[in-house]
Amino acid sequence: MVVIDRVKEDFYQRISSDHVLVLVYPDVDSLCACKILQTLFKADNTQYTVVCVSGISQLKTAFTTHHDKVRSVVLINCGGGAKLIELLQPEEHICIFVVDSVRPLELDNVYNKGQVHIVLREGEVLEIPDFDDIYDSDQQAEEDGEEEGEEFFSDEEVEDSVTGGKRRRREGEASYEARRKRHLWRRKREEILYKYSEFNYHSTAASLVLYELAWRLTRDNNELLWLAITGLTEQLLHEKTDREMYVTEMHRMQPHVLRLNRSEEETVSAINTMKINFVEELRLDLYRHWTIYDSLCNSCYTACKFKVWSLKGHKNLLEFLADMGLPLVQCKQRFSAMDVQFRENFRSWIDRSAAKFGLDNMAYGSFSAQIGYKIKLSAADMLLSTTALIENPEKSTEEAFLQALDALSWSNVTKILAGIETAKLQQAAIKTHVRNFIDTHQVVCTGPFVYAYVEEGTPNMKYFSRPLTLCKLARFLREAWISSNKRARDYPFILSAPVDLEKGTCLVAGVPCQTEETRRSEFRKAFTQAADRTQANASFDCFDNCVFEMQMEDRGKFFDALTALCTVC
Amino acid sequence: MEPAEVEFLAEKEQITIVPNFSENKLYLISGEFGPFNPSMQTRVPLWLAINLRQRQKCHIVPPDWLNVDYLTEKKSEEAAESFFTAMPSPNYMEVSSLVLNNAAEDVPKADEVRTLVKDIWDLRQAKLKKGVDQMISQQETFAKLDNLTLMEMNCIRPFLTAALDHLHLLHNHATSYTSSQAD
């Protein structure tokens, strides 16, 4: 059943009275959503358990371990696309609520009447086929079952054997009509289902849905708003939605920001409270916490525009800095240690010079938060830091998840700052890798798509065995590849990296092509079909539709099959 | 007494809140509070107000004296007098610190208010220390201090009582020594 309008009564009040199990996928949007929900639970003294699940098998284990104590289960960004009732087999009294941004949702979950509820934002419309197109009424199902492989022996026939053949003939015609209709209906149903599940895309972020819930309960404040903004920024920067949708959502957030951050002259608020304001953000990662030179070299957008791995590109970059009027010595200093005049004028200089050097899409609208005099973070900084904390290579997923969750509360903002340092290392590692790939010509363009794979034993390989970072590397590599080969712009990019050397498994991630405006990807379908054909040992466990795991030996066969599949369609 | 204990005693003071939930009257050991209706001001004890504020269930209306104008006046009054002036509340320090720490958004110009309260506190502490010094140097046995709050008393108590004890001990030894010398 779909819950939209009465979110407060149907969703929140039902779960806040019992012990709740919250299952969360480890990415930034779900983490923010989980934190919002936790704040609401704490205020109401609701007991809850949070478990991190990165795949379907983990979801099942978590459920079976905890289900005897709980009455409600909330799934955040996981399980929307899986058949929950079949998979988990919950008892009668257990209610499952799904807050998932992945579409398309599994139709069994949407049309389930009692146990599974999908929580959507108000005003959202689900594009799903009608109930009648997919599901049979019971009567027809029975007759279908009878007809399936057997001869036509109906109850009516047995009864009517007495009355004779005439009635049978009439029935024969009627049943022929009915069979034909059912056959057509079934074919139509298959077509509808195929079209429905063909493309995977993302809709409203889970953190935005839960923020609106908090707003309806009048429990929203700047901290929760900031979490919602971080979730929204992830959707843009991790390319889950396109720019237009991001701008629309941002305009929806503007009234909240204005309402909670009114600064009139008489009632200037204390310096220790969080203030959020609207900012035009540059596509330079972490430049306020790094040196300008490093930030320009390691950010995806600028590095690929200037092609900093080539000598000529590097010179171009230096020319750009000279054109802006920034001495190189200053650029190699930490941003906060630069001279005041350079720091203040940096924004206007970069806007002026960017157009000259072809950096058109440098700025985008975003928000930044400030607490006290020392700590000022932009949404992108927060996002990068949290991603780095979640995918900390030195810790297991669960530990890293809990640490990242901890770091999201503003009393622990030092952890975010530590996360920024890790993010810098990660970003530098990604850029070095991209440079290696381009220099050694390891990127292969095989007709319908472009692919590359990370060799075993490369330094910093530990960063790339997690899905979020792998996708980041794939995007960076795709941009870099496109900057040298314009025609590759239309092709999707697939990257593979080893994840577990003992078991011999590798992770494969797909990134859609750049010209796609709507960010719909067909990776899940294509991957499953190719894997079936080659009987590769692949597990489509992960909730991220563009990522899956398989054995390294099967990789070559898999890519051949995928090429064949894509050239056909 | 610990400062935390003094704060605990101060939390009994009544303060006005604006709840955003609705609830019937609460019958507790320390009294009845409520009923609570959204956007209707209610008087509750400070401990309840702070708890509700932390759970985002209300907004606190700062007491009449917790604003810049009143406190600036009070501060100049305190600076002018050589004795202690009457404070707006016998627990002004505890109330202001609790309200400013937990509900800073509800207090206009919270930073200035915080500075002013601290200034008043410092002035009174300086007077207290001067008074103690005077009492000991002039060897007086009796001092009367009006308008001192419990928190301020609590700050000076450990030092003053211990110091006087020491002085008394030394004095006794000195007199017994001189008397034994005389013999």
Interface residues (C-beta under 8 A of the other chain):
Chain A: K42 A43 D44 T218 R219 N221 E266 T267 V268 S269 A270 I271 N272 T273
Chain B: N20 R55 Q56 K57 L100 A104 E105 V107 P108 K109 A110 D111 R114
